[in-house]
Structures are given as structure tokens and as C-alpha cells.
Amino acid sequence: METVQQVIIVVKGIVQGVGFRPFVYRLAKQCHLLGTVLNNHQGVTIELQGLPNTIKQFIETLATTPP
């Protein structure tokens, strides 16, 4: 049985005005993950909770198909 994991991801670069937060929300919902996505001085901070393999899938999709 897999244990629920929590991760924090910081995304830097152009994230304002490109629909980044809604993209992250839809992807997290599709992957059945819980968490938050916030803009800050560093860029965007994503906090996620879910199964490790699902978080890995989320990160891979985010890295390969950003908005």
C-alpha cells in the first residue's frame, strides 16, 4: 500500500498571464491530487498531496506540457 506524500514545487519564469494557475488546478484535479497553487515573489508555489506515482505523473506532465 502506498503512503500519501506531500511535496512543494516552486516554478520560476514566465507564469503570469499565461493561464498557469488554472492549468495547474486542472492537472491536479485530473490526477486526483489535493493542494494549493499560489503566486509569490519566486514565481508559483505548488503544494500537493497524493500518492507518489500520481505526483510523479503530475510533475512529468507539468514539465513537458506547460501552458
matplotlib code that plots the C-alpha trace (Angstrom):
import matplotlib.pyplot as plt

x = [0.0, 1.4, 1.6, 0.2, 3.0, 3.3, 5.6, 6.3, 7.2, 8.5, 8.2, 10.2, 10.0, 7.0, 4.0, 1.8, -0.7, -0.4, -3.1, -0.5, -2.5, -5.7, -3.6, -2.1, -5.5, -7.0, -4.0, -4.1, -7.8, -7.3, -4.6, -6.8, -4.3, -5.1, -3.2, -2.7, -1.1, 0.0, 1.9, 4.7, 7.9, 9.7, 7.1, 4.5, 4.5, 2.5, 1.8, 0.5, -0.7, -1.4, 0.1, 3.8, 3.2, 0.4, 2.6, 5.4, 2.9, 1.8, 5.4, 6.2, 3.2, 3.9, 7.5, 6.6, 3.4, 3.2, 0.8]
y = [0.0, 3.4, 6.2, 9.7, 12.1, 15.9, 18.0, 21.6, 22.7, 26.1, 27.1, 30.1, 32.0, 33.4, 32.2, 35.3, 36.0, 32.6, 30.6, 28.8, 28.5, 27.3, 24.8, 23.5, 23.3, 21.3, 18.9, 18.4, 17.7, 15.2, 13.4, 13.4, 15.5, 18.0, 21.2, 24.8, 26.9, 30.5, 33.3, 34.9, 36.7, 33.5, 32.6, 30.0, 27.7, 24.4, 22.3, 18.8, 15.8, 12.4, 9.1, 9.2, 7.8, 10.3, 13.2, 11.9, 11.9, 15.5, 16.7, 15.0, 16.5, 19.9, 19.8, 18.5, 20.4, 23.7, 26.4]
z = [0.0, -1.0, 1.6, 0.8, 0.2, 0.3, -1.9, -2.6, -6.1, -7.0, -10.6, -11.8, -15.1, -17.0, -15.1, -15.0, -17.8, -19.4, -17.5, -15.4, -12.2, -13.9, -15.8, -12.5, -10.9, -13.8, -13.9, -10.1, -10.3, -13.2, -11.2, -8.0, -6.0, -3.3, -2.5, -3.3, -6.0, -5.2, -6.9, -4.9, -5.4, -6.5, -9.2, -8.4, -5.4, -5.7, -2.7, -3.5, -1.5, -3.0, -4.0, -5.0, -8.5, -9.2, -8.0, -10.3, -13.2, -12.4, -12.3, -15.6, -17.3, -15.9, -17.2, -20.6, -21.5, -19.6, -20.9]

ax = plt.figure().add_subplot(projection="3d")
ax.plot(x, y, z, "-o")
ax.set_aspect("equal")
plt.show()
